[in-house]
Structure formats: structure tokens, C-alpha cells
Amino acid sequence: AKPGDIQTLLWRAELFLEKYDPGHAEEVVKEVLTQAPNHPEALVWMAHVKLAQALDFDAATRLVNQALKTNPKLGNAHFVLAGINLRDMELADADQHLDDGLKYNPRDLDLLSLKAAVRFLADDDAGFQKAKRKVLKLNPQYSRMFQIVGEYAEWEHRYDEIVEMMREAIKIDSEDAKAEAQLGLNLIRAGNDQEGLKALNSAFDKDAFNVRVFNTLNLYEKTIRKDYESVQEGQFTFRYYKKEKAILERYIPGLMRDAWKAMVKYYGFTPSQPIGVELYAERQDFAIRTSGLPGTAIQGVCFGKTLASMSPYNETFNVGMTVWHELAHVFHIQMSKSHVPRWFTEGMAEYETIVARPEWQREQDQDLFAALRDDRLPKLGNMNKAFTRAEELSDIATAYYASSQILVMLGEKYGRAKLNKMLELWAAGKRTPEVLKLALGKDSTELDKEFAAFTGKLLARYKTQFMPIRRTGPFEDAEDAAKKDPSNARAQTVYALALLRQGKAKQADSALQAAVKADPKFADAIYLQAQLAMAKRDAGEAKRFLKQLITNGDDGYAVRMLLADIAEATGDAAGMKAELEAASKLDPSMAEPVQALVDLATKSKDAAGELDGLRKLAKLEQHDPRVYRRLMERLLEKKELAEARAAGEAATWADLEGMDTHRVFGEVLLASKMVPRAIFEGQSALLCRGRPKDQAKVHDLLARAYAAVPNAKEAAKHRKLATEVLKKAK
């Protein structure tokens, strides 16, 4: 082929996508679009790239619609649109897009395969079998059909059915390496490592360029085999990194037993066993185990019979909250026979952590308020779109929180029995509108009204204060809106914010001047002017703008936090404290002002203020072990031991491999005369990594604890070890 030949380049892009390399696929498609900016096939392949990179449905839809204007007969374009509908479970719309494509080519095998996927997701087995037969009649060896259906089955957690589909694909075409790869990956997800690895090795022999297969085999053969150990305990099979097994197995199995017992009771259901619980020390290993690819931002994942999580070996986070959340998914997926919508299972798993420990919840009221105010949160009937149509990564976190609050509302109003009934109805093949009506006696519109009333109370504090604009949408849209309506204060302010985020401060200032000219009291414009003044280090001007907001009746959390920043920058500690207290009063769910107040109290040796702040902060920062440690230490000093023990219990899960955390908790327990538990925590501390001086402190704790038993021999041993550790360090 000639260099730069468009068709050859598009084939290359398709090949890169086939091998899970969207980055290089994008480079190739861009090369085509440089030559032919409106080339319809190139636009569609760029849509595939956007989906592979970030599931950017909006960008993919725009690209495909642009392609269809040039070539309405393009089957691949209709394939993309139908696939997006399927991920949102909009089956009728998917069918319509497929029909639009098939009227131009009734023998398009990919479109017909996606027709089969629609029937599969609709739980129409007769229709699914008929659709499969239609494809295989046209091409008896078209095993790709099963991969197409399997992609959407995976989206809906239908892992067991994917295994059966891939086996069927291999019967049709024994050389289909991708089907064999999918078979292996899904067998491993189900906990069947032996058969899964056998299938993956066979797939690798047929195609050594499948990176998911290569990565997974490397992980199992070079890392898991050497560095990990599996242990069967009760209904669980645990996989631990050998270097942290000793500490993890002291806590994780007990937590999982407690969670299992609670959930069996709550749901009146016992999942099939054993349940795999895998904890990975390295993020790359965790990512490969869960997706076959080396990058991920998540902490945990559940496959129905197996859950995997990061361990706290290299990352400090609340591992207890994470594995409790993932175990809840086991119940939801199995109880609903893999038919539970994402918004429900994520919301219910968050609800379970809130019930388990009150501090195990997200604090995202401001994010939820902004999403509702800006009409960015889908209605309950389309709540899955909160996950699939996220504009930014932070939108996913908001989707989790919104879903959790929907489930809190449903749990409080209708009770667990009704929530369980919903899972059973999904298992019976009912669609969500019917599930809502049969279980709750309401349709989604009525539930939307109930959620509006619920969030109205939850977020009432924001209605009486200024809450700044946080989102601009695409830059081009903000720019167009500002140009079309130069006298619209909001449009000019949104444009100014978009310009600021692109580093164009001078142009942003001009847009803000236009906004203030249109409406001299437009709060968002004045607030942005204050931020610009701060960026120029003009604290006086920034303060003037913020005081103007307060005078105008536009006081709020954001205003007070910026005033606190100004006070700090000008060395006004008293003013900073006053503004932080005002900010915290305006929004008690925010940790930032409380943390700053704690730091101020510590610096000024205000013990009462520090303790008050730490108590508040411990309820807001479930992933920060430093807060719990400081709280335990201050409570121990005041001999408030019951509260200190409660803080220690919470601290354990936020810092499971923290030597200092276990030691301080041990000190609390020893002061409480709970000697065996104090010794247990001291022993746990010695299993953690730490500096020699910290190890010496642990040995000192254990010496005193054993002396209290009394066990003079062990006490003497640890006194000696405390001295030896320090000597070695010197």
C-alpha cells in the first residue's frame, strides 16, 4: 500500500483497537483526519477510540452523527450508536439504530450480532436464539458474534453466561483466540484459576499479541505464583501478598465473617461459595487482575463470586470499607442473577458501609447539590447514565454518592424487605420500571419527587448561601454562548471560568468585566474577580470583592474559605480562625476548614480546640489515619478511654498496616485494662513496617502489657528488644 493510504491507515487503527491500544489507534485516525477532516469511516473509528479510552459517549455520539451526515448507510456508525444505547439499557433505541443500519445492508453481520445482544439483554431467550441462528446461517463460522454479545454481557455482570458463550464460539471456530481469551479471563473471575489459565495459555499460543492475555499470564506465572499465597477459611478463599499475609489475616477474615453474617441476615439469601477475596499490594497487579491492562484508579471490584481489592501495603486507604462494599456486590449480583442496575448495586453497597460504620460514608453534599442545581444528575429511571455519561472523573464519585442517597431514602421509607424484593424481581427478568412498581408501588416519576423532597432537606443549607458555578461544559460551548449573548452575566462568567482553566487570565478578566457590566451584583462574577485578585497577590482587592458579596447577601462556604486564605496570607491568625469557623458552620460536612482549625489549635496549644476539631474530623475523614491517631492520643491524655477505644476501632481499618496506629490503640487498650487486646495490637504493630525508634516504642508497650499479665519473662524480653533496636539503629 502507498504511504498515507487512507484505507490502509484505517485498517491499522482497527488492528490497534483490536489489540487494546487506543493510543496508537488515535494517532493513526488523526493522520487520516488531517488528510480528510470529514472522512466518515475515520470519524467512526475515532468514536471507537473515544469509547475505548474513556467511554466518552457524548464525544462518540457527536463523531458518529457527523459521519452519518456524509454517509447515512455506514453500518459501523449505527453499530456505535446502538452499542451506546445498550450500555444505557435503552433497548428500543438500540433496536431502532440497528434497523436504520440494516435497511441499507440486511446482511451486516456486526449489526445482526448486536441485534442478538439486544435480545440477550432483554432476557428474550427465544429471540436471542433466533438472532444467533440468523447470523450463523449467513456465516456458520462467525464466532465474533459471541464476542460482541459478550462485551455487553460483561457490562451487566453476566460473567457465567459469558463463559458459556465463549465455549460456544470456540465450538464454531476452534482458532478463535479472542474467544478463548475471554473464556479464560471470565473463568478466572469466577474463581476457576486452573481452567482459566489453561484457556489463556491456549489463546496465547494462537495469538501472542493479545496484551490482556500476555499480562494476565505474566501476573499468574511470575507474580502470583511466587509472591502470593491463597488460604481457604470458611466460606472464603483469601489471596494475600506473602509479605503482608501475617498482618492481613489477623483482621480481614474476621471482618469478612462479620459482613457475611450481617448480609445473610439482611438479604435472607446465601450466595454460592467459596467467595474469593484477593488483596493486591501493587496497583499494576491489581489492574491486570481485574482488566488485563496495567492502569486503573479504582480500589476494588467484584465479579459475582470473586472480589479483588488493593491492599494497604503501598497505599493508605480504608480497606475495611472497601472490602465490605465489594462483598455487598456479591449478594446483589447473585441475588438478582446479574440483572441489578449499576445505580442500585453501587448505592446499596454504599448503604451497607454506612449501616456497618457511620464514618464509612462519603461527604459529597456540595457535589450532589451542584449536580442537581445544574440539572446534571439523571432522573432515577435513567440513573445508570450518571455513571456512563460522566463528563469528568469526579462525576463518577458524585454518581456513587447520589446512588447511596437514593438507597438511604428507599431504605428509610420502604425498608429492607422491599429492597430485597427489587433484587428478586430483577432476577425474575423484570425490567426496572416494573420492578419499581411491583416492589415499591411507585413509578420512577413519583420516586423522583420523593428524592427531590429528601435532598431538599439534606441540602437545605445550600439554598440560603452562595454556591459558586463549578462547571463550564466544553470550552467551545461556553465561548459560543458568551459571543451570542454579550449582555448575559451568567454566560460571560461561565466563559471567564473556562478561560481561567485554560490559563487565559487576561481574557477572563475582560469577560468578567462584561458580566459585571451586565449585572453589577452577579455573585459568581464577583467571586471570580476575588479569585483573580488573589492570583495577582492583591489580598486587599480580593477581600473587598468578598466583603461586597457578603453585603449583597451572597455569603457562603466558598466565600468564607477564600477569606480564610486571605487571612492566612496576611498573617491574621485570629481572622483566619473566625473565617474557618464561619465556613464550617455554613457547611459542617466539609473537612477542610475543620482540619485547618485543628492545625491552628495545635499550633497555639489550644488543647480543647484541638480535641473538639479532631472529634469532628474523625467523622469526616474515614481514610486518614493521622486524624484517628491524634484523636486517640488526646483522648488517652484526658482518660476518656471508651471514646478512645471507638476511635481505635475505626483507625484500624483506615491504617491496617500502620505501626504507630496499632501501637497507640494498644496504649489505649492497656490503659483500659484490656491487656490481651493491647498485646494483640502490639504484636500487630510489630508485623508492620516502621522506623527503629517506633519499633522500640512498640516493644516498650508490650513490655508493660506483659508485666500487667503478669508475664515477667515476656516483659523482660521486650524491654531488652526495645534497647537492642535503638542500639542497632545507632
C-alpha positions in Angstrom: 0.0 0.0 0.0 1.1 3.6 -0.7 2.3 5.6 2.3 -0.7 7.6 3.7 -3.3 5.4 2.0 -6.5 6.1 3.9 -7.9 2.6 3.8 -4.6 1.0 5.0 -4.4 3.5 7.8 -8.0 2.7 8.9 -7.2 -1.0 8.9 -4.2 -0.2 11.1 -6.4 1.7 13.5 -8.8 -1.2 13.7 -5.9 -3.5 14.4 -4.6 -1.3 17.2 -8.1 -1.2 18.8 -8.4 -5.0 18.4 -5.2 -5.3 20.4 -6.3 -2.9 23.2 -4.1 0.0 22.1 -6.4 3.0 21.6 -3.5 5.5 21.9 -1.8 4.3 18.7 -5.2 3.9 17.1 -5.9 7.6 17.8 -2.6 8.6 16.2 -3.5 6.7 13.0 -7.0 8.1 12.8 -5.8 11.6 13.4 -3.4 11.1 10.4 -6.4 10.2 8.3 -8.5 13.2 9.5 -5.6 15.5 8.8 -5.9 14.5 5.1 -9.7 14.2 5.1 -11.4 16.0 8.1 -14.9 14.7 7.3 -14.0 11.2 6.2 -17.0 9.2 7.6 -15.2 6.0 8.4 -12.3 7.8 10.1 -14.8 9.7 12.2 -16.5 6.5 13.3 -13.1 4.9 14.2 -12.3 8.0 16.2 -15.6 7.4 18.0 -14.4 3.8 18.8 -11.2 5.3 20.1 -13.1 7.7 22.5 -15.1 4.7 23.8 -12.0 2.6 24.3 -10.1 5.4 26.0 -12.7 6.8 28.4 -16.2 5.5 27.5 -16.8 9.1 26.3 -20.4 8.5 25.0 -21.0 12.2 24.1 -17.9 12.6 22.0 -18.5 9.3 20.3 -22.1 10.3 19.5 -21.0 13.6 18.1 -18.4 12.0 15.8 -20.8 9.3 14.6 -23.6 11.8 13.8 -21.1 13.9 11.9 -20.2 10.8 9.9 -23.8 9.9 9.2 -24.4 13.3 7.6 -21.9 12.3 4.9 -22.8 8.6 4.7 -26.1 7.6 6.3 -25.5 4.0 5.1 -22.4 3.4 7.3 -23.1 0.3 9.3 -20.3 0.8 11.7 -21.8 4.2 12.7 -25.2 2.6 13.5 -23.2 -0.1 15.4 -21.6 2.6 17.7 -24.9 4.3 18.4 -26.7 1.1 19.2 -23.8 0.0 21.4 -24.1 3.2 23.4 -27.8 2.6 23.9 -27.1 -0.9 25.1 -24.7 0.3 27.7 -27.6 2.5 29.0 -30.0 -0.4 28.7 -32.1 1.6 26.2 -33.0 -1.5 24.2 -35.8 0.0 22.0 -33.4 2.8 20.9 -30.7 0.3 20.2 -33.0 -1.7 18.0 -34.0 1.4 16.1 -30.4 2.3 15.3 -29.7 -1.3 14.2 -32.8 -1.2 12.0 -31.6 2.1 10.5 -28.3 0.4 9.5 -29.8 -2.9 8.4 -32.2 -1.3 5.9 -29.1 -0.4 3.8 -27.4 -3.8 4.4 -29.6 -6.6 5.8 -26.6 -9.0 5.8 -24.3 -6.8 8.0 -23.1 -9.4 10.5 -21.9 -7.0 13.2 -25.3 -5.2 13.2 -27.1 -8.6 13.3 -24.8 -9.7 16.1 -25.7 -6.6 18.1 -29.4 -7.5 17.4 -28.7 -10.7 19.2 -27.1 -8.7 22.1 -30.3 -6.7 22.4 -32.4 -9.9 22.7 -29.9 -11.3 25.3 -30.1 -8.2 27.5 -33.9 -8.2 27.1 -33.9 -11.8 28.6 -35.7 -12.9 25.5 -34.0 -16.3 25.1 -36.2 -17.4 22.2 -35.4 -14.1 20.4 -31.7 -14.5 21.3 -31.5 -18.0 19.8 -33.3 -16.9 16.7 -31.0 -13.9 16.2 -27.9 -16.2 16.7 -29.3 -18.6 14.1 -29.8 -15.8 11.6 -26.1 -14.7 11.9 -24.8 -18.3 11.7 -26.9 -19.1 8.7 -25.2 -16.2 6.9 -21.7 -17.3 8.2 -21.5 -20.5 10.1 -18.1 -19.6 11.5 -18.8 -16.1 12.6 -17.7 -16.6 16.2 -17.2 -12.8 16.5 -20.9 -12.6 17.3 -20.3 -14.1 20.7 -17.6 -11.5 21.5 -19.9 -8.7 20.5 -22.7 -10.1 22.8 -20.1 -10.8 25.5 -18.9 -7.2 25.6 -22.4 -6.0 26.7 -23.0 -9.1 28.9 -19.8 -8.1 30.8 -21.2 -4.6 31.3 -24.2 -6.2 33.0 -22.1 -8.6 35.2 -23.3 -11.7 33.3 -20.0 -13.5 33.8 -21.3 -17.1 33.9 -23.2 -16.6 30.7 -20.1 -15.1 29.0 -18.3 -18.4 29.8 -21.0 -20.4 28.1 -21.0 -18.0 25.1 -17.2 -18.3 24.6 -17.4 -22.0 24.8 -20.0 -21.9 22.0 -17.8 -19.6 20.0 -14.8 -22.0 20.2 -17.0 -24.9 19.0 -17.8 -22.8 16.0 -14.2 -21.7 15.4 -11.6 -23.6 17.3 -9.0 -21.0 16.2 -10.8 -18.0 17.7 -8.1 -16.9 20.1 -10.0 -13.9 21.3 -13.0 -16.1 22.4 -10.6 -18.4 24.2 -9.0 -15.4 25.9 -12.4 -14.2 27.1 -13.2 -17.7 28.3 -10.0 -17.8 30.3 -10.4 -14.3 31.8 -14.0 -15.0 32.9 -13.2 -18.4 34.3 -10.6 -16.7 36.5 -13.1 -14.1 37.5 -15.3 -16.9 38.6 -12.5 -18.3 40.8 -11.6 -21.2 38.5 -7.9 -20.3 38.0 -6.9 -23.8 36.8 -9.3 -23.9 33.8 -8.9 -20.2 33.2 -5.1 -20.4 32.9 -5.4 -23.4 30.6 -7.7 -21.4 28.3 -5.4 -18.3 28.4 -2.3 -20.4 27.5 -4.2 -21.9 24.6 -5.3 -18.4 23.5 -1.7 -17.1 23.8 -0.4 -20.0 21.6 -2.9 -18.8 18.9 -2.3 -15.1 19.3 0.8 -13.9 21.2 -0.2 -10.2 20.7 -3.3 -10.1 23.0 -1.9 -7.9 25.7 -4.6 -8.8 28.2 -3.7 -12.5 27.9 0.0 -11.7 28.0 -0.3 -9.5 31.1 -2.6 -11.9 32.9 -0.4 -14.9 32.3 2.7 -12.9 33.4 0.9 -11.9 36.6 -0.1 -15.5 37.4 3.1 -17.2 36.4 5.7 -14.7 37.6 4.0 -12.7 40.4 1.1 -14.6 42.0 2.9 -18.0 41.9 6.0 -16.5 43.6 4.7 -13.7 45.8 1.2 -14.6 46.8 -0.4 -17.2 49.0 -4.0 -18.5 49.0 -5.8 -19.6 52.2 -9.2 -21.3 52.5 -11.1 -20.1 55.6 -14.8 -20.8 56.0 -16.7 -19.6 53.0 -13.8 -17.5 51.7 -10.6 -18.1 49.8 -8.2 -15.4 50.6 -5.2 -14.4 48.4 -2.5 -12.4 50.3 0.8 -10.9 49.3 3.2 -13.0 51.3 5.0 -10.0 52.9 1.7 -8.8 54.4 -0.1 -12.0 55.0 0.7 -12.1 58.7 -0.9 -8.7 59.4 -3.9 -9.1 57.0 -5.0 -12.5 58.2 -5.3 -11.1 61.8 -8.1 -8.7 60.7 -9.6 -9.3 57.2 -11.1 -12.8 57.7 -12.9 -11.6 60.9 -14.2 -8.5 59.1 -15.5 -10.6 56.2 -17.2 -13.1 58.6 -19.0 -10.2 60.3 -20.0 -8.7 56.9 -21.2 -12.1 55.7 -23.2 -12.8 58.8 -24.9 -9.3 58.6 -25.7 -9.5 54.9 -27.1 -13.1 55.0 -29.4 -11.8 57.7 -30.3 -8.5 55.8 -30.9 -10.2 52.4 -32.3 -13.5 53.6 -30.0 -15.0 51.0 -26.8 -17.1 51.0 -24.6 -16.7 47.9 -22.8 -19.7 46.3 -19.4 -20.3 47.8 -16.4 -20.1 48.2 -16.1 -16.4 47.7 -12.6 -15.3 46.5 -11.1 -12.3 48.4 -7.9 -11.2 46.7 -5.8 -8.3 48.0 -3.0 -6.9 45.8 0.0 -5.0 47.0 0.8 -3.3 43.7 -1.7 -1.2 41.7 -0.4 -2.6 38.4 -1.0 -6.2 39.5 -4.5 -5.3 40.8 -5.3 -3.6 37.5 -4.1 -6.6 35.4 -6.0 -9.0 37.6 -9.3 -7.1 37.1 -9.0 -6.0 33.5 -5.8 -7.4 31.9 -4.5 -3.9 31.4 -2.0 -2.2 33.8 -3.9 1.0 34.7 -6.8 1.7 37.0 -8.0 4.3 39.5 -10.4 2.1 41.5 -9.7 0.5 44.9 -11.9 -2.6 44.5 -14.0 -4.7 42.1 -16.5 -7.6 42.3 -17.1 -10.3 39.7 -20.0 -12.0 41.5 -18.1 -14.9 43.1 -14.7 -13.2 43.5 -13.8 -9.7 44.8 -10.4 -8.1 44.4 -9.0 -5.0 46.2 -5.9 -3.1 46.6 -4.2 -4.0 49.9 -2.8 -1.3 52.2 0.8 -2.4 51.6 1.7 0.6 49.3 -1.4 2.8 49.6 -3.1 4.1 52.8 -6.9 3.9 52.5 -9.8 2.4 54.4 -9.5 -1.3 53.3 -12.3 -2.3 55.7 -14.8 0.0 54.0 -13.6 -1.2 50.5 -14.0 -5.0 51.0 -17.3 -4.6 52.9 -18.6 -2.6 49.9 -17.4 -5.2 47.4 -18.8 -8.1 49.4 -22.2 -6.4 49.2 -22.0 -6.6 45.4 -21.6 -10.4 45.7 -25.1 -10.5 47.3 -26.6 -8.1 44.8 -25.2 -9.8 41.7 -26.0 -13.3 42.8 -29.4 -12.5 44.3 -30.5 -10.6 41.1 -28.9 -13.2 38.8 -26.7 -10.5 37.4 -29.6 -8.2 36.5 -29.2 -5.5 39.1 -28.7 -2.0 37.6 -25.4 -0.3 38.4 -27.0 2.6 40.3 -28.8 0.2 42.6 -25.9 -2.1 43.4 -23.4 0.8 43.9 -25.9 2.7 46.0 -26.8 -0.4 48.1 -23.2 -1.3 48.7 -22.6 2.3 49.9 -25.6 2.0 52.1 -24.2 -1.2 53.6 -21.0 0.5 54.6 -23.0 3.4 56.2 -25.0 0.8 58.2 -21.8 -1.0 59.2 -19.9 2.0 60.5 -21.4 5.6 60.4 -18.0 7.1 59.4 -17.8 4.8 56.3 -19.7 7.2 54.1 -18.9 9.8 51.5 -19.1 13.5 52.3 -20.2 15.0 48.9 -23.2 17.1 49.7 -21.8 20.0 47.8 -21.1 17.9 44.7 -24.7 16.5 44.8 -26.2 20.0 45.3 -24.2 21.3 42.3 -25.2 18.3 40.1 -28.9 18.8 41.0 -28.8 22.5 40.6 -27.2 22.3 37.2 -29.5 19.5 36.1 -26.5 17.2 35.5 -27.9 14.3 37.6 -30.2 11.9 35.6 -33.7 11.0 36.9 -34.0 7.8 38.8 -35.3 5.9 35.7 -32.1 6.7 33.9 -29.7 6.8 36.9 -27.2 4.4 35.2 -26.4 7.4 33.0 -24.8 9.1 36.0 -22.0 6.5 35.6 -22.0 6.2 31.8 -22.3 9.9 30.9 -19.8 11.4 33.3 -18.1 14.5 31.9 -15.3 14.3 34.4 -13.8 11.7 36.7 -15.3 13.5 39.7 -18.8 12.9 38.3 -18.3 9.2 38.9 -17.8 9.9 42.6 -20.9 12.1 42.6 -22.8 9.2 40.9 -21.8 6.9 43.8 -22.9 9.4 46.4 -26.2 10.2 44.6 -26.9 6.5 44.3 -26.1 6.0 48.0 -28.5 8.7 49.0 -31.3 7.2 46.8 -30.8 3.9 48.6 -30.7 5.7 52.0 -34.0 7.3 51.1 -35.5 4.0 49.9 -34.2 2.1 52.9 -35.6 4.6 55.4 -39.0 4.9 53.6 -39.7 1.4 52.3 -37.5 -0.9 54.4 -35.0 -3.6 53.5 -37.7 -6.2 52.6 -38.8 -4.0 49.7 -35.2 -3.5 48.5 -34.7 -7.3 48.6 -37.9 -7.7 46.6 -36.4 -5.5 44.0 -33.4 -7.8 43.6 -35.7 -10.8 43.4 -37.8 -9.1 40.7 -34.7 -8.3 38.6 -33.7 -12.0 39.0 -37.1 -12.9 37.6 -36.4 -10.9 34.5 -38.5 -7.9 35.2 -37.3 -4.5 33.9 -36.6 -1.6 36.2 -40.0 0.3 35.7 -41.9 -2.9 36.5 -39.6 -3.6 39.5 -40.2 -0.2 41.0 -44.0 -0.6 40.5 -44.2 -4.1 41.9 -41.8 -3.7 44.8 -42.5 -0.1 45.9 -45.9 0.7 44.3 -44.4 3.8 42.6 -43.1 4.7 39.2 -39.8 6.5 38.7 -41.5 9.9 38.3 -43.1 9.6 41.8 -39.8 8.4 43.2 -38.0 11.4 41.6 -40.4 13.7 43.5 -39.6 11.8 46.8 -35.9 12.1 46.1 -36.3 15.8 45.4 -38.0 16.2 48.8 -35.3 14.1 50.5 -32.4 16.0 49.0 -34.3 19.3 49.7 -33.9 18.5 53.4 -30.5 17.0 53.1 -29.1 20.0 51.2 -31.3 22.8 52.6 -28.3 24.7 54.0 -27.1 25.5 50.5 -30.3 27.2 49.4 -29.6 30.1 51.7 -25.9 30.7 50.7 -23.9 31.5 47.6 -22.6 28.3 45.9 -20.3 29.2 43.0 -20.6 27.8 39.5 -18.2 24.9 39.2 -18.6 23.6 35.7 -18.4 25.3 32.3 -19.1 22.4 29.9 -17.0 22.2 26.7 -14.9 25.3 26.2 -16.3 25.9 22.7 -19.9 25.9 24.0 -19.0 28.4 26.7 -17.3 30.6 24.1 -20.2 30.4 21.7 -22.8 31.3 24.4 -20.7 34.3 25.5 -20.4 35.6 21.9 -24.1 35.1 21.2 -25.2 37.0 24.3 -22.6 39.6 25.4 -25.1 41.1 27.9 -25.8 37.8 29.7 -23.9 37.9 33.1 -24.0 34.2 33.6 -22.8 33.3 30.1 -19.9 35.8 30.4 -19.0 34.4 33.8 -19.0 30.8 32.7 -16.8 31.8 29.7 -14.4 33.6 32.1 -14.2 30.5 34.3 -13.5 28.4 31.1 -10.8 30.8 30.1 -9.2 30.8 33.6 -9.0 27.0 33.4 -7.1 27.3 30.2 -4.7 29.8 31.8 -6.0 32.8 29.9 -6.4 35.3 32.8 -6.3 38.5 30.7 -9.2 37.3 28.5 -11.1 36.0 31.6 -10.8 39.5 33.2 -12.4 41.0 30.1 -15.3 38.5 30.2 -15.8 39.3 33.9 -15.9 43.0 33.2 -18.7 42.3 30.7 -20.5 40.1 33.3 -20.4 42.8 36.0 -21.4 45.5 33.5 -24.5 43.3 32.6 -25.3 42.7 36.3 -23.1 44.5 38.9 -24.4 42.2 41.7 -23.9 38.9 39.8 -22.3 36.8 42.6 -20.3 34.4 40.5 -18.6 37.2 38.6 -17.6 39.0 41.8 -16.3 35.7 43.3 -14.2 35.1 40.3 -12.9 38.6 40.4 -11.8 37.9 44.0 -10.0 34.7 42.9 -8.3 36.6 40.1 -7.1 39.3 42.6 -5.7 36.5 44.8 -3.9 35.0 41.9 -2.3 38.5 41.4 -1.4 38.5 45.1 -3.7 41.5 45.7 -5.2 40.4 49.0 -6.8 43.7 49.7 -8.7 43.8 46.4 -9.8 40.2 46.8 -11.1 40.9 50.3 -13.0 43.9 49.0 -14.8 41.7 46.5 -15.7 39.1 49.1 -17.0 41.6 51.6 -19.1 43.0 48.7 -20.6 39.6 48.3 -21.5 39.4 52.0 -23.0 42.9 51.9 -25.1 41.8 48.8 -26.5 38.8 50.8 -24.3 36.3 49.0 -22.4 34.9 51.9 -21.4 31.2 51.7 -18.9 28.5 52.4 -16.7 29.3 49.4 -16.6 33.0 50.3 -15.5 32.3 53.9 -12.9 29.8 52.8 -11.4 32.3 50.4 -11.4 34.9 53.2 -9.6 32.4 55.4 -6.9 32.0 52.7 -6.5 35.8 52.6 -6.2 36.0 56.4 -3.6 33.2 56.3 -1.7 35.0 53.5 -1.6 38.3 55.5 -0.7 36.6 58.8 -4.0 37.3 60.5 -4.4 34.1 62.6 -7.4 35.4 64.6 -9.2 36.4 61.3 -8.3 33.1 59.7 -9.8 31.2 62.7 -13.0 33.3 62.6 -13.5 32.7 58.8 -12.8 28.9 59.1 -15.4 28.7 61.9 -17.9 30.6 59.8 -17.2 28.2 56.8 -17.6 25.1 59.0 -20.8 26.4 60.4 -22.1 27.1 56.9 -21.2 23.5 55.8 -20.4 21.1 58.7 -19.9 18.2 56.1 -16.6 19.7 54.8 -13.4 18.5 56.3 -11.1 21.3 55.0 -12.0 24.1 57.5 -12.1 21.6 60.4 -8.6 20.3 59.5 -7.3 23.9 59.3 -8.9 24.7 62.7 -7.2 21.6 64.2 -3.9 22.8 62.9 -4.4 26.3 64.3 -5.4 24.8 67.7 -2.3 22.6 67.7 0.0 25.5 66.8 -1.5 27.7 69.6 -1.5 24.9 72.1 -5.3 25.1 72.4 -5.9 21.5 73.7 -9.7 21.9 74.0 -10.0 23.3 70.5 -7.8 20.6 69.0 -9.8 17.8 70.6 -13.1 19.4 69.5 -11.8 19.6 65.9 -10.4 16.1 65.9 -13.7 14.7 67.1 -15.5 16.4 64.2 -12.8 15.5 61.7 -12.8 11.7 62.6 -16.4 11.6 61.3 -15.4 13.2 58.0 -12.0 11.6 57.1 -12.5 7.9 57.1 -9.4 7.3 55.0 -6.9 9.5 57.0 -5.2 7.5 59.9 -3.4 10.6 61.2 -6.7 12.1 62.4 -7.6 8.9 64.3 -4.1 8.6 65.9 -4.1 12.2 67.1 -7.7 11.8 68.4 -6.7 8.6 70.3 -3.6 10.3 71.8 -5.6 13.4 73.0 -8.4 11.2 74.4 -5.9 9.0 76.2 -4.4 12.1 77.8 -7.8 13.1 79.1 -8.5 9.5 80.2 -11.7 9.4 78.0 -11.0 5.7 77.2 -14.3 4.5 75.9 -14.2 7.2 73.1 -10.6 6.5 72.5 -11.3 2.8 72.0 -14.0 3.6 69.5 -11.5 5.8 67.6 -9.0 2.9 67.7 -11.5 0.5 66.2 -12.2 3.0 63.3 -8.4 3.7 62.9 -7.6 0.0 62.4 -9.4 -0.1 59.0 -8.0 3.2 57.8 -4.4 2.1 58.6 -4.3 -1.6 58.8 -0.5 -1.7 58.2 0.4 1.4 60.3 2.8 0.6 63.1 2.0 3.8 65.0 -1.8 3.3 64.7 -1.7 -0.2 66.2 0.7 1.0 69.0 -1.4 4.0 70.0 -4.5 1.8 70.0 -2.6 -0.7 72.1 -1.8 2.1 74.6 -5.5 2.9 74.8 -6.4 -0.7 75.4 -3.7 -1.1 78.1 -5.0 2.0 79.9 -8.4 0.4 79.7 -7.0 -2.7 81.4 -7.9 -4.7 78.3 -4.5 -6.4 78.4 -4.9 -9.3 75.9 -6.2 -7.0 73.2 -3.4 -4.5 74.0 -0.9 -7.3 73.4 -2.7 -8.3 70.2 -2.4 -4.7 68.9 1.3 -4.5 70.0 2.0 -7.8 68.1 0.2 -6.4 65.1 2.3 -3.3 65.2 5.5 -5.4 65.1 4.2 -7.0 61.8 4.1 -3.6 60.2 7.0 -1.7 58.7 8.4 1.1 60.8 11.5 3.0 61.9 13.7 1.6 64.7 12.5 4.3 67.2 8.9 3.4 66.5 9.7 -0.3 66.9 11.3 0.4 70.3 8.1 2.2 71.4 6.1 -1.0 70.4 8.4 -3.2 72.4 8.1 -0.8 75.4 4.3 -1.1 75.1 4.5 -4.9 75.0 6.9 -5.0 78.0 4.4 -3.1 80.1 1.4 -5.1 78.8 3.1 -8.4 79.6 4.1 -7.1 83.0 0.4 -6.5 83.6 -0.5 -10.1 82.8 1.9 -10.8 84.7 4.4 -12.5 82.4 7.8 -11.4 83.6 9.7 -13.4 81.0 8.0 -11.8 78.0 8.1 -8.4 79.7 11.9 -8.7 80.1 12.3 -9.9 76.5 10.5 -6.8 75.1 12.4 -4.4 77.4 15.6 -5.9 76.1 14.4 -5.8 72.5 13.5 -2.1 72.8 17.1 -1.3 73.9 18.6 -3.5 71.2 16.5 -2.0 68.4 17.7 1.5 69.3 21.4 0.3 69.6 21.2 -1.3 66.1 19.8 1.9 64.6 22.6 4.0 66.1 
